[in-house]
Structures are given as C-alpha cells and as structure tokens.
Amino acid sequence: MKKTIVVFAALALMMGSAYAAEWNFYGSARIATFWDDTDIISGDDGNTQYSEYLQVNARIGANVKVSDELTGRFEYGASGGNANIRLLYGQWDFGAGKLTVGQDYAPMSWLWSNQVYGHDGDLLAQGALYSHRAAQIRLDFDGFKIAFLNPDTTVNNNGAGYAGDDQVIIPAIEVGYTLDLDMLVLDFGAGYSTFETTVGSDEEDVDSYVLGLGAQFNTAGFFMKGDVYYGQNAGNLIWISVDGDTAINDGFAEVSGGKLIDNECIGFMLVAGYKINDTFTVEAGYGYNQTDLDDNDEDEDESATYYLNTTIHLAPGVFVVPEIGFLDGSEDGDTETIYYGMKWQINF
C-alpha cells in the first residue's frame, strides 16, 4: 500500500510540473526529390539517378518554458528513417548570463546558407564554419559564448580509420562572439582540442584548432553572408569534405610511415540573394575547402560547390525550393556531381 501511495505521489508531482510548464510543440516534414549525375575523376562516368527521400532533418520538437529563468527544448529528427535526438537541453538565465546543459548547436555553428541538396546541406562541409550539435556545457554573456565539449579523436591512416590508443585529458573548447551593427552582423569563432594517440611506440599529441570570421549584410530585401576559416586538424572541430561529395571525413591528422602528420585546413563560403516578395526568394552560393598534409604537396586536396535556388512559398508554412548545383572535386578518385531537383517542406 505504501509503495502504491509513493507511485501515485510521484506521478502527481510529474503531472503537476508538466502542467506548470508551457509546451510549444512544432514539426517540419521535409522530402527531397533530386536527380544526380556523378562522375569519378579519372574513373567511371556515372548515370543520372533519381532519388526521393525523407530528409534526416525532418523533425518534431517543443520549446518549454518553466519560468522566465528556466527554459528547455527537445527535438527529434529522422536519421535513417529512425527517430534520433537532435536537441535536448535546459537553460538557466541567472541574470548576468545563461547556463546551457545538454545537446545544442556548438558556438562555431553558422547556419547561413539555404542550400537544400544533401538533406539541407547548407554548405556546412563545403566552406561554411560548422561545428555540430553536441552535448555541452555552455555559458552565454551578451553575444559571447563559451562551450566545453567531448573531443573528437579521429585520426586517418592513409585515408582509413586509425586504431591507436587515445587519451583525453581536457575537453574541447569553442568560443563565439556576435557583434550586431544593425544591417551588418559580424561573427568571430575559435575552437581548440587536444588528445594523445599512440603511433608505434610513441605518444603523439594531436592538437586541433580553428579560427573563423563571418559577416552578414541585409538591406531592402538583399542579403549577403560569408565566412572564412583557417585551422590545423580542423576536422576534429568542424565539418570538412574535400572529395566532391557530401561525406564528412576530411581535415584530420594522418598517421603515415610511422609518423603523425598534421593537416592544414582553409575554407570559405559566400551566399547572396534577394527576397523579391513574400512568395519568391532567390539565392546563389559558393563554398570552397582545402586540406594539405604538412611537408607533402601531393596530399593537398580541394573542392568547390556552387548552387542556385528559389524558395517559393505556397501558403503559410508550405514551400518548395527548386535548386541546381555542382559539387566539384579536384583529385583523381574524387567525384564531380551535377544535381537538380526540389525540396518540399511543410512546417506545422
């Protein structure tokens, strides 16, 4: 009997807490329909292929408000057709700043492009500065953010995964600062991580860092956004792809010949567009990445991405985005892809 009373008391407490909070649910259904024509450089020519799929970033979630000081959010996506956690965090406003605990976008996540190919690719691995959604402890102070995250310990071995023993001593650190000048917004970002890995009989430090600068300009319907970044072993901190595809597997240090070789990384992106009216917005974008293993010019690789699209609003929350683009690798074995098609989206 006592156990039953305790269970009912716990349920009543949970229901009371849930009732006290404001739950604002939302969802976004996203379907992609694209034709791809992919060729391998110095290899086979591809055929045009049609594909239709539920995008991995189709989502459902809620913003939760417990009080003016305590809020939260959760969001589930559809990766591989299965529900996965995209966001799950709580935030406490303590007056001088905010403390965020949980999975959220890291400070170096600048979502400025509206490229829709590749599950809303947004040039995120093709020149945009984009860390990821990650478990973190973050502090926000009037435009400044600092977050502590679990380091990515990926190292390549001539293009394959390296199975060395890793030791992590400190968390990865990311910082960001936004300076809002009305029509012009400037962003600054930086990140650093370090870990040890065993190469042969030696312990090697893998140090990764990224420095980024971005700007957004908006006036009278016209907008322009861009960023540039430089880093070492930057793949441990941000998304990088230099093979002319959408795989996020570049920018890491490499073990070769019993030595650890650092990887120098640079990238930039630029998008521009114009909102013609409430129905039509046009946008064009370009992204570029380059990686270069130290002391070996033959291991330099680069890629460029171009796209042009139009967002067409059919009704509130209902729109389609026809797009044409080109992913351009540069080395033998890389890919060149011309694509065209459309994203269909309904927000609810």
Secondary structure by P-SEA (a helix, b strand, c coil): caaaaaaaaaaaaaaaaaaabbbbbbbbbbbbbbbbbbbccccccccbbbbbbcccccbbbbbbbcccccccbbbbbbcccbbbbcccccccccccbbbbcccccccccccccccccccccccccccccccccccccccccccbbbbbbbbbbcccccccccccbbbbcccbbbbbbbbbcccbbbbbbccccccccccccbbbbbcccccccbbbbbcccbbbbccccccccccccbbbbcccccccccbbbbbcccbbbbbbbbcbbbbbbbccccccccccbbbbbbbbccccccccccbbbbbbbbbbbcccccccccccbbbbbccccbbbbbbbbbbbbbcc
